[in-house]
Amino acid sequence: MKKIRGVFVFLIAAVLLSGVPCAHAGDGENIGYASRGVSKIVGSLFAIPRGMLQGAGSSFPFGIVTGAIRGTFETVSGVVSGTADVARGSAPYAKYAALAAV
């Protein structure tokens, strides 16, 4: 009886271990999207001061205003595209949130 139980446990373990898919197949790509999104978000925080400094170099009073407008546009577009990249990179892991909550 012990021999049959041991063979049965071994077969169940072999089936479970051989049926596990490769969980890390797309992790590099997903992490790449998430890190690119974070760098876009952090980098876009400095778009307004950078635009103002670049504008001040071209023409002093009006260059600052146009630099601020251009920097605001770059900030908004950087945050939106960075958020989309972070969401795209972290979306495959959302299924694990339900398992963690249980």
Order of alpha helices (4+ residues) and beta strands (2+ residues): alpha-alpha-alpha-alpha-alpha
